[in-house]
Amino acid sequence: MSNVIVVIGPGSIGQAIARRVSAGKRVLLADLRPENAKAAAEVMSNAGFEVSTTTVDISSRESIHKVVETATKLGEVTGLIHAAGVSPRRRRRRRFSKWTSSALRCCSKNSET
């Protein structure tokens, strides 16, 4: 089973962090806009990473749980990079979702069993 790093918000900052910590691991890129995730996946795939994509709305508990399900099907989740809304180009910033935090704890509990 491979280790999986989940990147929520795979813009420039999310990709830079993922490149640093994801060597030898599978990367799941999740974004509100599927075209953004696919563009980031192409860049990271060309750099030699094993990448998958999914859509996520961090304000939706159900959406976060779907990302968790997708990630756990790929392997053992060993990390989360939450970079949604931190791009300097955006004026609006999103707060870290409490659901994202609880979903990651759920992944950690599932991987221990």
Stockholm file with secondary structure:
# STOCKHOLM 1.0

chainA/1-113         MSNVIVVIGPGSIGQAIARRVSAGKRVLLADLRPENAKAAAEVMSNAGFEVSTTTVDISSRESIHKVVETATKLGEVTGLIHAAGVSPRRRRRRRFSKWTSSALRCCSKNSET
#=GR chainA/1-113 SS CEEEEEEESCSHHHHHHHHHHCTTSEEEEEESSHHHHHHHHHHHHHTTCEEEEEECCTTCHHHHHHHHHHHHHHEEEEEEEECTTCCTTCSCCCCCCHHHHHHHHHHHHHHHC
#=GC SS_cons         CEEEEEEESCSHHHHHHHHHHCTTSEEEEEESSHHHHHHHHHHHHHTTCEEEEEECCTTCHHHHHHHHHHHHHHEEEEEEEECTTCCTTCSCCCCCCHHHHHHHHHHHHHHHC
//
